[in-house]
Amino acid sequence: MKKSIILTIAFISFVATVTFAQDGKYEKAMGQTMQKLSTAQSPEQFGEISNGFARIAAAEGNKWQAYYNAAYTQLISGFMSMQPDMVLAQSKVKQAMEYIEKMKTLELDNVAKSELNVLEAYCLVGKVSEDPMANGAKYTATIHELLDSALALNKNNARSLYLKGMYLYNTPTFYGGGAGPALPFLEGAQQLFSTTESTPLIINWGENESANLLTQVKAAK
């Protein structure tokens, strides 16, 4: 793997997709917590938001979106922590995985399963970041399997194509990676991001990151 596959956090854009009746207690709590993303800039702030989603998830018991958002924001907190403190960062990745495991115990439709697979793959990317050579060999096949499964479950999951392209771009060419293999996945992701509606009540992430990476990949070819 390349020296680092950590995403540039400065490019991450969050959109709270909230389509619900305003008197719904769960929906209102989710929306209020999502709104905090617009001002979050530090690992600590993302960690606090994650804790907020986790409290909602614990109170509701069977709402996968709350666990998803808790896992995602905890993972972002982990990525942001990697440069100063990899040990702390990996503890956050582990916590994100624990939320994902709780999601797996719930009854999920194919859209939810698809999003879960992408997020689990993203967590494994976080594990690879700790030791790209050793953990790349350990987790790469599983990452691709999860992303392929996500797309099979929901052909409109743009984030599965984005992460596939990102991971391939950061994989050495002698392992089948690089700009060339990554390009069609990132192009496909951008097309889906522009034509597919977001899933309600989960953080809508990946579109800006994918667009920025696509520009970088085109310049590298």
Buried (B, 14 or more C-beta within 10 A) or exposed (E): BEEEBBBEBEEBEBBBBBEEEEEEEBBBBBBEBBEBBEEBEEBEBBBBBBBBBBBBBEEBEEBBBBBBBBBBBBBBBBBBBBEEEBEBBBBBBBBBBBBBEBBEEBEBEEBBBBBBBBBBBBBBBBBBBBEBEEBBEEBBEEBBEBBBBBBBBBEBBBBBBBBBBBBBBBBEEEEEBBBBBBBEBBBBBBEBBEEEEBBEBBBBBBBBBBBBBBEBBEEEE
